[in-house]
Amino acid sequence: MKVEPTGATITVTQVRSEIGNKPKNRATLRALGLRRIGHTNTLPDRPEIRGMIARVPHLIEIKEGK
């Protein structure tokens, strides 16, 4: 069962492959719930999530939620 986040959200989409990136960046994508190119995940807008996004901006596309 998926729990919907409350409050502000961020939608992240993986747009580039993790192949050829450092293991730390690959782990960050996994932590964001992204498994493949085109995969999208909606996450709560929290400092921890913002920090993960800041580590892999070249691999993802970000869309602000409500």
N, CA, C and O of each residue as an XYZ file, in Angstrom:
264
protein
N       0.842     -1.170      0.000
C       0.000      0.000      0.000
C       0.888      1.234      0.000
O       1.768      1.368      0.850
N       0.664      2.133     -0.944
C       1.458      3.350     -1.054
C       0.818      4.451     -0.220
O      -0.388      4.686     -0.294
N       1.637      5.113      0.565
C       1.158      6.215      1.400
C       1.379      7.512      0.645
O       2.505      7.817      0.252
N       0.323      8.274      0.439
C       0.423      9.548     -0.256
C       1.002     10.608      0.672
O       0.538     10.761      1.802
N       2.017     11.346      0.206
C       2.589     12.400      1.038
C       1.617     13.563      1.208
O       0.831     13.864      0.310
N       1.678     14.204      2.355
C       0.828     15.361      2.597
C       1.665     16.620      2.482
O       2.885     16.572      2.640
N       1.029     17.736      2.213
C       1.758     18.996      2.093
C       2.396     19.139      0.723
O       1.943     18.540     -0.253
N       3.453     19.941      0.660
C       4.145     20.202     -0.599
C       4.850     18.941     -1.096
O       5.360     18.143     -0.310
N       4.866     18.781     -2.410
C       5.500     17.609     -3.001
C       6.428     18.018     -4.140
O       6.332     19.120     -4.680
N       7.315     17.115     -4.483
C       8.225     17.277     -5.612
C       8.097     16.021     -6.462
O       8.125     14.906     -5.939
N       7.958     16.200     -7.763
C       7.913     15.069     -8.677
C       9.253     15.005     -9.398
O       9.664     15.967    -10.046
N       9.926     13.877     -9.283
C      11.219     13.700     -9.944
C      11.100     12.600    -10.989
O      10.458     11.575    -10.759
N      11.728     12.825    -12.144
C      11.727     11.871    -13.238
C      13.163     11.629    -13.663
O      13.922     12.578    -13.861
N      13.541     10.370    -13.804
C      14.887     10.059    -14.271
C      14.930     10.251    -15.778
O      14.131      9.654    -16.498
N      15.862     11.086    -16.271
C      15.955     11.379    -17.697
C      17.257     10.882    -18.319
O      17.375     10.824    -19.543
N      18.239     10.524    -17.486
C      19.499      9.989    -17.990
C      19.835      8.706    -17.248
O      19.401      8.484    -16.117
N      20.615      7.871    -17.911
C      20.982      6.576    -17.348
C      21.960      6.720    -16.192
O      22.739      7.671    -16.126
N      21.899      5.755    -15.286
C      22.839      5.731    -14.164
C      24.146      5.042    -14.550
O      25.112      5.082    -13.787
N      24.188      4.416    -15.718
C      25.390      3.722    -16.178
C      26.520      4.736    -16.357
O      26.334      5.799    -16.948
N      27.683      4.386    -15.837
C      28.842      5.260    -15.956
C      28.960      6.279    -14.837
O      29.921      7.047    -14.797
N      28.003      6.297    -13.937
C      28.050      7.207    -12.800
C      28.642      6.499    -11.594
O      28.721      5.271    -11.546
N      29.052      7.294    -10.632
C      29.638      6.740     -9.417
C      28.577      5.978     -8.626
O      27.392      6.304     -8.695
N      29.002      4.970     -7.880
C      28.053      4.188     -7.076
C      27.231      5.047     -6.118
O      26.072      4.733     -5.845
N      27.812      6.114     -5.613
C      27.087      6.997     -4.702
C      25.891      7.655     -5.411
O      24.812      7.786     -4.833
N      26.101      8.067     -6.670
C      25.009      8.665     -7.441
C      23.942      7.630     -7.771
O      22.748      7.930     -7.750
N      24.370      6.429     -8.073
C      23.419      5.362     -8.378
C      22.568      5.045     -7.155
O      21.363      4.820     -7.266
N      23.207      5.030     -5.987
C      22.480      4.768     -4.742
C      21.492      5.892     -4.443
O      20.410      5.645     -3.910
N      21.859      7.115     -4.781
C      20.961      8.252     -4.561
C      19.713      8.121     -5.426
O      18.604      8.393     -4.965
N      19.890      7.705     -6.677
C      18.723      7.490     -7.543
C      17.808      6.420     -6.955
O      16.587      6.569     -6.966
N      18.392      5.354     -6.446
C      17.593      4.287     -5.831
C      16.852      4.802     -4.608
O      15.695      4.449     -4.380
N      17.521      5.636     -3.822
C      16.892      6.196     -2.621
C      15.728      7.112     -2.982
O      14.771      7.237     -2.217
N      15.809      7.754     -4.148
C      14.710      8.597     -4.622
C      13.588      7.756     -5.234
O      12.541      8.289     -5.602
N      13.805      6.454     -5.342
C      12.777      5.565     -5.881
C      12.772      5.501     -7.391
O      11.766      5.121     -7.990
N      13.885      5.868     -8.024
C      13.978      5.861     -9.483
C      14.772      4.642     -9.928
O      15.893      4.422     -9.469
N      14.191      3.853    -10.822
C      14.808      2.596    -11.233
C      15.275      2.592    -12.685
O      16.187      1.843    -13.034
N      14.666      3.415    -13.534
C      14.990      3.395    -14.961
C      14.650      4.745    -15.589
O      13.965      5.564    -14.976
N      15.120      4.970    -16.787
C      14.836      6.213    -17.494
C      13.329      6.306    -17.721
O      12.689      5.339    -18.134
N      12.781      7.474    -17.448
C      11.349      7.699    -17.619
C      10.531      7.397    -16.383
O       9.343      7.715    -16.341
N      11.138      6.789    -15.369
C      10.436      6.468    -14.133
C      10.232      7.744    -13.326
O      11.157      8.543    -13.181
N       9.021      7.939    -12.800
C       8.662      9.133    -12.046
C       8.230      8.752    -10.641
O       7.596      7.719    -10.429
N       8.585      9.606     -9.681
C       8.195      9.377     -8.297
C       7.838     10.719     -7.669
O       8.508     11.723     -7.913
N       6.785     10.733     -6.862
C       6.371     11.928     -6.135
C       6.818     11.787     -4.691
O       6.504     10.808     -4.015
N       7.558     12.790     -4.235
C       8.157     12.746     -2.904
C       7.772     13.986     -2.110
O       7.463     15.022     -2.698
N       7.788     13.895     -0.780
C       7.501     15.078      0.037
C       8.640     16.087     -0.082
O       9.801     15.706     -0.230
N       8.306     17.361     -0.016
C       9.302     18.430     -0.116
C       9.939     18.638      1.252
O       9.464     19.431      2.063
N      11.031     17.903      1.489
C      11.744     17.976      2.771
C      13.227     18.208      2.501
O      13.702     17.926      1.401
N      13.957     18.712      3.478
C      15.389     18.976      3.279
C      16.187     17.734      2.860
O      17.122     17.843      2.067
N      15.828     16.565      3.382
C      16.554     15.344      3.028
C      16.397     15.026      1.542
O      17.356     14.647      0.869
N      15.184     15.186      1.051
C      14.897     14.918     -0.359
C      15.599     15.951     -1.229
O      16.177     15.604     -2.259
N      15.553     17.217     -0.824
C      16.236     18.286     -1.569
C      17.736     18.016     -1.661
O      18.357     18.276     -2.691
N      18.311     17.495     -0.587
C      19.735     17.166     -0.593
C      20.062     16.061     -1.584
O      21.073     16.128     -2.282
N      19.207     15.043     -1.647
C      19.422     13.954     -2.604
C      19.288     14.467     -4.036
O      20.059     14.082     -4.915
N      18.309     15.332     -4.263
C      18.107     15.905     -5.594
C      19.324     16.731     -6.007
O      19.721     16.711     -7.172
N      19.915     17.452     -5.061
C      21.082     18.292     -5.346
C      22.297     17.464     -5.769
O      23.194     17.985     -6.431
N      22.338     16.193     -5.398
C      23.470     15.331     -5.748
C      23.387     14.796     -7.178
O      24.414     14.460     -7.769
N      22.180     14.712     -7.740
C      22.029     14.116     -9.078
C      21.185     14.975    -10.029
O      20.333     14.432    -10.733
N      21.393     16.292    -10.072
C      20.539     17.118    -10.940
C      20.747     16.838    -12.426
O      19.865     17.120    -13.237
N      21.911     16.284    -12.792
C      22.220     15.985    -14.181
C      21.527     14.710    -14.678
O      21.554     14.415    -15.872
N      20.911     13.963    -13.769
C      20.256     12.706    -14.144
C      18.737     12.767    -14.052
O      18.048     11.879    -14.556
N      18.211     13.806    -13.414
C      16.771     13.871    -13.169
C      16.178     15.192    -13.634
O      16.881     16.169    -13.892
N      14.861     15.177    -13.729
C      14.075     16.373    -14.026
C      13.153     16.589    -12.833
O      12.558     15.641    -12.321
N      13.037     17.842    -12.392
C      12.282     18.151    -11.180
C      11.077     19.015    -11.520
O      11.169     19.957    -12.307
N       9.939     18.673    -10.908
C       8.727     19.466    -11.069
C       8.154     19.704     -9.678
O       7.902     18.760     -8.929
N       7.953     20.966     -9.344
C       7.409     21.326     -8.035
C       5.929     20.962     -7.975
O       5.196     21.130     -8.949
N       5.508     20.465     -6.829
C       4.102     20.122     -6.619
C       3.354     21.269     -5.987
O       3.744     22.430     -6.117
N       2.253     20.931     -5.285
C       1.423     21.965     -4.679
C       2.050     22.613     -3.480
O       1.452     23.503     -2.875
